[in-house]
Amino acid sequence: MKVKAGEEPEARPRLKEINRRQLLLRPVDVEGLVAEEHPVRGIWELAGQLDLSRFYEAIEAVEGGAGRSATDPRLLISLWIYAYSEGVSSAREIERLCGYHPAYQWLTGTELPRPLQ
């Protein structure tokens, strides 16, 4: 931009740059992710009323023993029921949704679940 002698240069607007590569740490109120009447809460309650004893018997991780804790079968069943109710039938898609969708984050407590072991 050329400026003639005696003229002032045209002022350009100063804009805040957007940085999408930054990392954020912010608190999350997990209970506040979904409303009290959200369907995912009903599904969680329903799964709590099912007899899941056969699923729990298959878990090898025990209190006081070495190794990582297993994912609660109630959580896995709740995830599948909720996902199916929303038209999601892919395990990969459910895993992806657990990373950002509030209802899935509420179910998982914001942690990505692992398969039963």
C-alpha positions as CSV (number, residue, x, y, z in Angstrom):
1,M,0.0,0.0,0.0
2,K,1.6,3.2,-1.2
3,V,1.1,6.4,0.7
4,K,1.5,9.8,-1.0
5,A,3.7,12.4,0.7
6,G,1.7,14.3,3.2
7,E,-1.1,11.7,3.5
8,E,-1.6,9.4,6.4
9,P,-1.8,5.7,5.8
10,E,-5.2,4.2,5.9
11,A,-5.8,2.5,9.2
12,R,-6.4,-1.3,9.0
13,P,-8.6,-2.9,11.6
14,R,-6.8,-4.8,14.3
15,L,-8.4,-8.2,14.8
16,K,-7.8,-10.9,17.5
17,E,-6.3,-13.9,15.9
18,I,-8.1,-17.3,16.4
19,N,-5.8,-20.0,17.7
20,R,-7.5,-23.4,17.3
21,R,-4.4,-25.3,18.3
22,Q,-4.5,-24.3,21.9
23,L,-5.2,-26.7,24.6
24,L,-7.9,-25.8,27.2
25,L,-8.3,-27.0,30.8
26,R,-11.7,-26.1,32.2
27,P,-13.9,-27.6,34.9
28,V,-16.9,-29.7,33.8
29,D,-20.0,-30.2,35.9
30,V,-20.8,-33.7,34.7
31,E,-24.3,-33.8,36.3
32,G,-25.1,-30.5,34.5
33,L,-24.3,-32.0,31.1
34,V,-27.9,-33.2,30.7
35,A,-31.2,-32.0,32.1
36,E,-33.0,-34.0,34.8
37,E,-35.6,-35.2,32.3
38,H,-33.1,-36.2,29.6
39,P,-33.8,-39.7,28.2
40,V,-30.3,-40.9,29.0
41,R,-31.0,-40.6,32.7
42,G,-34.0,-42.9,32.3
43,I,-32.0,-45.4,30.4
44,W,-29.3,-45.4,33.1
45,E,-32.1,-46.1,35.7
46,L,-33.6,-48.9,33.6
47,A,-30.2,-50.6,33.2
48,G,-29.8,-50.4,37.0
49,Q,-33.0,-52.5,37.4
50,L,-31.7,-55.3,35.1
51,D,-30.2,-58.5,36.4
52,L,-26.7,-58.2,35.1
53,S,-25.1,-60.8,37.4
54,R,-23.9,-63.0,34.5
55,F,-22.0,-60.0,33.1
56,Y,-20.4,-59.2,36.5
57,E,-19.4,-62.9,36.9
58,A,-17.3,-62.7,33.8
59,I,-15.1,-59.9,35.1
60,E,-11.7,-61.1,36.2
61,A,-10.5,-57.9,37.8
62,V,-11.1,-58.1,41.6
63,E,-10.7,-55.7,44.5
64,G,-7.3,-55.9,46.0
65,G,-5.9,-57.7,42.9
66,A,-3.4,-56.3,40.4
67,G,-4.6,-54.9,37.1
68,R,-6.9,-52.3,35.8
69,S,-10.6,-52.0,36.8
70,A,-13.1,-53.3,34.2
71,T,-15.8,-51.1,32.7
72,D,-19.2,-51.5,34.5
73,P,-21.5,-53.7,32.3
74,R,-24.4,-51.3,33.3
75,L,-22.5,-48.5,31.6
76,L,-21.9,-50.5,28.4
77,I,-25.5,-51.7,28.2
78,S,-26.7,-48.1,28.8
79,L,-24.4,-46.8,26.1
80,W,-25.7,-49.3,23.5
81,I,-29.4,-48.7,24.4
82,Y,-29.0,-44.9,24.3
83,A,-27.0,-45.1,21.1
84,Y,-29.6,-47.4,19.4
85,S,-32.4,-45.0,20.5
86,E,-30.5,-42.2,18.7
87,G,-30.0,-44.3,15.6
88,V,-26.3,-45.0,16.2
89,S,-25.3,-48.7,15.7
90,S,-21.5,-48.4,15.2
91,A,-19.2,-49.0,18.2
92,R,-16.7,-46.7,16.6
93,E,-19.3,-43.9,16.4
94,I,-20.3,-44.5,20.0
95,E,-16.6,-44.2,21.0
96,R,-16.4,-41.0,19.0
97,L,-19.5,-39.6,20.6
98,C,-18.2,-40.4,24.1
99,G,-15.5,-37.8,23.4
100,Y,-17.7,-34.8,22.9
101,H,-21.5,-35.5,23.1
102,P,-23.0,-34.3,26.5
103,A,-25.3,-37.3,27.0
104,Y,-22.5,-39.9,26.3
105,Q,-20.2,-37.9,28.5
106,W,-22.7,-37.9,31.3
107,L,-23.1,-41.7,31.1
108,T,-19.3,-42.3,31.1
109,G,-18.4,-39.5,33.5
110,T,-16.3,-38.1,30.7
111,E,-14.0,-41.1,30.6
112,L,-13.8,-43.3,27.5
113,P,-15.0,-46.8,28.4
114,R,-13.0,-50.0,27.7
115,P,-14.5,-53.4,26.7
116,L,-15.1,-56.0,29.3
117,Q,-12.0,-58.1,30.0
